[in-house]
Amino acid sequence: MRLFSLEGKLAGVLVAVLLIGCTTTAMLARWLPPWLAASATFAALALPALMLAHVATKPVGSLMRALSGGVARYRDGDFSTSLVEARRDEFGELIATHNELGRVLREQRRNLIERELLLDTMVQNSPTALILIDAAQFVVYANLAARALLNEGRLMNGMAFVELAHACPATLRDALLGQQDGLFGVDIGGESETFHLAQKRFRLHGREHRMLLLKRLTRELSRQEVQTWKKVIRVISHELNNSLAPISSLAHSGRELARRGTTDKLAPVFDTIEGRARHLHEFIGGYAEFAKLPQPRIEAVAWPPFLDALVQQYPFRRVGDLPARDGAFDRSQIEQVLINLLKNAYEANGPSEEVEIELRECGNEIRIEVRDRGAGMSEAVLANALLPFYSTKRSGTGLGLALAREIVEAHGGRIALANREGGGLAVALSLPQPAAIA
């Protein structure tokens, strides 16, 4: 027990009262009966004891009120005050703990304010337009890019979002009022601008909110377009040079053979020239097919005859049962995609008997998966395999998988590539299926 603790002080007071009471009773017992001496001592010390108890507990009561007030201020978000009390007992430790709590809360709030200022500065100066809308369709927050795009740079907080959207060009208005993410073009100031819209719904303070992110992609798309054209030109130049150089050389050789009269050796020369010309025709035809892909004509497709036609091109093993309902897609286009995928599977240097196709229904989608047990793809190839003009084959044009992706996405679906456990590659097509085909 510490001397200056609250327990020590109370023990000291009790010991002092007992000593005074015993001494007083002993002195009075010389002249009075013991019971009367004890009663007189009690009567004499009762009032001073009560006064002493009041004096001893008054600082404690004041301290408890101060602590209650400090906690109330903390609850109201005021962390600026602290208690000053020089005590060496348990209440002094409680005061120190209370003040330390206030210091920690002040520090945390300061850090939070600094982070909020940093975040607000970053969001406000972001080139991406950000708009936050509450459940009542009023603007809660908008950064500088959003103000410049939708309200001529003026504040938008508290404004009706629908009114702001109706004041925009028709394409931008439809995108803002719609519920879909995606790319769209808008004429702004006489110039065509391309934007990407992303939307996110979440709950804030118990209420539904919607956040819109509008990113201007015009410059980025222009750079990508230039890079794509450069790559196209490099690929075409490479293929033309690879074919025109031997054609030119063979034409010169043929002329010399004709001049010498050795016509019996002209046939191989013409065959080689014809082969190179056929390759160029197929090469240019592939690019033309990619550029002129027609819109898919959705029709009902029965699975057995569709798969029978495919297996005549490239034999494969069918895995699992066929879907209960017919497919719904452009038969010729999806057949072209699957033939190309089966061809790639056979060229993957795996066992031909391990090439397989699995069909299954996934909600409102049909998933068609082509699998092999070849070498698979590296991470770098997986990341670029679906890009136009990207190929790891020496004679490849880089259009096979890109054309497959174009066809699948034109159907509203998606294509995905993944390495298989144990080796090989799996290419999955996910095609949306309407409820009924007219």
Secondary structure, DSSP 8 states (H G I E B T S, - for coil): --TTSHHHHHHHHHHHHHHHHHHHHHHHTTTS-HHHHHHHHHHHHHHHHHHHHHHHHHHHHHHHHHHHHHHHHHHTT-----------SHHHHHHHHHHHHHHHHHHHHHHHHHHHHHHHHHHHT-SSEEEEEETTSBEEEE-HHHHHHHSTT---TTSBHHHHHHTS-HHHHHHHHSS--EEEEEEETTEEEEEEEEEEEEEETTEEEEEEEEEE-HHHHHHHHHHHHHHHHHHHHHHHHHHHHHHHHHHHHHHHHHHHT-GGGHHHHHHHHHHHHHHHHHHHHHHHHHHT------EEE-HHHHHHHHHHHS--EEES---SS-EEE-HHHHHHHHHHHHHHHHTTTS-GGG-EEEEEEETTEEEEEEE--S----HHHHHHTTSTT--SSTT--S-HHHHHHHHHHHTT-EEEEEE-TTS-EEEEEEEE--S---
